[in-house]
């Protein structure tokens, strides 16, 4: 996360490669429509990139933090659609 926070796009790419399946699974569970899941996924990962500095200081592993963010992001989007 520190490398991502420093703007290292290769580190971000590795992080995405490691966690993309787990985060996409979260979005597909909450958004049966694939297009909605894809949009949520893109927006969440953009947020991770933009907030990497803050995330690097938060407790927990990068995996724990990012999957939790995906879960929160998905739930908040579903709740706002109701």
ROMAR-428874 format. One record per residue: residue in one letter; x, y, z of N, C-alpha, C in turn. Coordinates in steps of 0.001 Angstrom, whole numbers, padded with zeros to 6 digits, always signed. Each point is the difference from the previous one (the first is absolute). Layout:
N
aXYZXYZXYZ ...
//
This chain:
82
x+000832-001193+000000-000832+001193+000000+000874+001255+000000 x+001129-000057+000685+000855+001192+000029+000521+000346-001389 x+000349-001023-000768+000474+000240-001364-001118+000592-000860 x-001203-000512+000170-001146+000547-000732-000238+001445+000426 x+000105+000259+001289-000180+001360+000513+001039+000958-000581 x+001179-000540-000319+001069+000826-000585-000170+000164-001503 x-001082-000566-000556-000285+000160-001422+000577-001092-000884 x+000403-001108+000591+000581-001106-000758-001102-000786-000708 x-000156+000241-001296-001077-000653-000746+000246-001502-000153 x+001251-000439-000015+000284-001441-000070-000458-000689+001285 x+000202+000642+001137-000464-000552+001279-001528-000061+000012 x-000644+001027-000524-001457+000003-000082-000482-001140-000897 x+000674-000205-001107-000361-001075-000917+000133-001366+000673 x+001068-000197+000765+000167-001262+000729-001111-000178+001031 x-000312+001067+000721-001070-000054+000993-001330-000352-000660 x-000273+000636-001127-001225-000282-000745-000024-001459-000451 x+001125-000479-000544+000064-001387-000458-000282-000986+001132 x+000476+000304+001182-000189-000881+001151-001438+000032+000511 x-000618+001182+000003-001295+000169+000663-001199+000201-000927 x+000219+000043-001289-001119+000296-000910-001082-001071+000027 x+000369-001251+000088-001018-001057+000024-000830+000101+001273 x+000668+000199+001130-000727+000100+001276-000939+001201+000007 x+000476+001152-000489-000854+001185+000020-001129-000111-001029 x+000290-000575-001158-001053-000156-001000-001079-000967+000499 x+000405-001006+000732-000954-000939+000583-000958+000725+000948 x+000542+000919+000791-000840+000802+000900-001017+000784-000817 x+000448+000676-001046-000917+000817-000799-001035-000840-000728 x+000390-001148-000501-000985-000847-000688-001040-000562+000964 x+000398-000211+001235-000960-000488+000996-001057+001073+000278 x+000396+001254-000017-000924+001101+000295-000694+000548-001239 x+000650-000120-001152-000561+000516-001254-000113-001137-001008 x-001176-000614-000104-000165-001080-000977+000264+000460-001437 x-000249+001287-000268+000250+000542-001331+001506+000220-000178 x+000588-000654-000994+001441+000070-000205+000491+001419-000259 x-000746+000779-000747+000415+001372-000301+000098+000840+001273 x-000954-000170+000902+000047+000718+001279+001204-000441+000829 x+000256-001297+000024+001151-000524+000745+001296+000540-000587 x+000084+000055-001315+001201+000524-000655+000230+001462+000344 x-001068+000799-000039+000130+001426+000333+000405+000203+001456 x-000611-000756+000886+000349+000101+001416+001448-000407+000233 x+000435-001042-000681+001374-000476+000122+000979+001088-000434 x-000250+000597-001137+000894+001062-000503+000041+001172+000963 x-001156+000414+000477-000059+001145+000914+000714-000300+001313 x-000184-001198+000523+000638-000364+001269+001514-000031-000143 x+000509-000594-001090+001448-000067-000178+000596+001385-000268 x-000727+000871-000663+000467+001374-000158+000108+000662+001365 x-000965-000248+000852+000022+000534+001357+001198-000550+000785 x+000306-001270-000170+001173-000583+000670+001257+000725-000454 x+000140+000229-001292+001172+000704-000538+000083+001416+000571 x-001117+000707+000004-000023+001391+000450+000199+000138+001504 x-000370-001026+000766+000076+000068+001460+001044-000943+000588 x+000942-000419-000813+001003-000975+000442+000818+000495+001183 x+000258+001274+000059+000776+000541+001116-000730-000204+001320 x-001259+000321+000029-000807-000200+001204-000119-001484+000326 x-000231-000809-001024-000152-001440+000209+001281-000651+000504 x+001136+000521-000415+001260-000607+000427+000229+000156+001499 x-000652+000978+000614+000152+000230+001444-001106-000654+000830 x-001015-000497-000658-001108-000644+000715+000433-001389+000475 x-000567-000457+001110+000371-001327+000493-000483-001113-000927 x+000705-001105+000011-000366-001163-000798+000878-000167-001218 x-000113-001163-000613+000774-000271-001210-000673+000683-001188 x+000731+000221-001069-000628+000567-001193-001190-000844-000466 x+000135-001316+000057-001109-000874-000414-001233+000238+000854 x+000180+000028+001312-001132+000222+000908-000651+001349-000267 x+000820+001022-000151-000538+001348-000205-000763+000113-001315 x+000576-000514-001068-000613+000184-001313-001260-000832-000160 x-000009-001212+000488-001227-000805-000068-001086+000638+000871 x+000370+000537+001155-000972+000694+000854-000534+001252-000702 x+000854+000705-000699-000441+001177-000757-000984-000418-001084 x+000299-001078-000700-000909-000488-001046-001358-000351+000593 x+000016-000671+001135-001260-000381+000658-000786+001247+000409 x+000677+000957+000605-000656+001241+000418-000519+000760-001227 x+000823+000093-001021-000363+000716-001223-001250-000624-000619 x-000012-001319-000093-001144-000696-000607-001261+000201+000825 x+000104-000162+001314-001176+000166+000852-000548+001418-000057 x+000877+000986-000016-000469+001385-000031-000651+000325-001333 x+000489-000571-001108-000606+000239-001301-001365-000677-000101 x-000108-001200+000541-001295-000703-000001-000998+000749+000861 x+000446+000440+001185-000898+000727+000916-000473+001318-000624 x+000883+000678-000726-000405+001282-000593-000936-000195-001180 x-000028-001204-000563-000882-000283-001135-001412-000370+000450 x-000146-000304+001295-001312-000432+000514-000891+001187+000260 
//
